């Protein structure tokens, strides 16, 4: 016997919004400095935050 469910079919790209929100959360966490850091670490953190921002843009555009 097969079981039927009343779940709606998923649209393509349904999890994109959740992924973009997660990336935004991570970007803000990386951009925020917890304590005094050396300039190279600040630059590295800024680079990570920028990479996350660019990933968000690419996901939104569907690249």
C-alpha positions in Angstrom: 0.0 0.0 0.0 1.4 3.4 -0.9 1.1 6.4 1.5 0.0 9.7 0.1 1.0 13.0 1.6 -0.7 16.3 1.5 2.6 18.2 1.1 2.8 20.9 -1.5 5.3 20.2 -4.3 8.4 22.3 -3.9 9.3 25.0 -6.3 12.8 25.1 -7.8 14.9 27.4 -5.7 12.7 27.2 -2.6 15.7 27.1 -0.2 17.4 30.0 -1.8 15.9 32.6 0.6 17.0 30.6 3.6 20.5 30.2 2.2 20.7 34.0 1.5 19.6 34.8 5.1 22.2 32.3 6.5 24.9 33.9 4.4 23.8 37.4 5.6 24.0 36.2 9.2 27.5 34.7 8.7 28.7 37.9 6.8 27.6 40.1 9.7 29.3 37.8 12.2 32.6 37.9 10.2 32.5 41.6 9.6 32.1 42.3 13.4 35.4 42.3 15.3 35.2 40.6 18.7 38.3 42.2 20.2 41.5 43.9 19.3 42.9 42.2 16.2 46.0 42.7 14.2 45.5 44.5 10.8 46.2 41.4 8.8 43.4 39.5 10.6 41.1 42.5 10.1 41.8 42.5 6.4 41.3 38.7 6.2 37.9 39.0 8.0 36.9 41.8 5.6 37.8 39.6 2.7 35.7 36.7 4.1 32.7 39.0 4.6 33.1 40.4 1.1 33.2 36.9 -0.3 30.0 36.0 1.5 28.3 39.2 0.2 29.3 38.3 -3.4 28.0 34.7 -2.9 24.7 36.2 -1.9 24.5 38.3 -5.0 25.4 35.4 -7.2 22.7 33.2 -5.6 20.1 35.9 -6.0 20.9 36.4 -9.6 20.9 32.6 -10.2 24.5 32.4 -11.4 
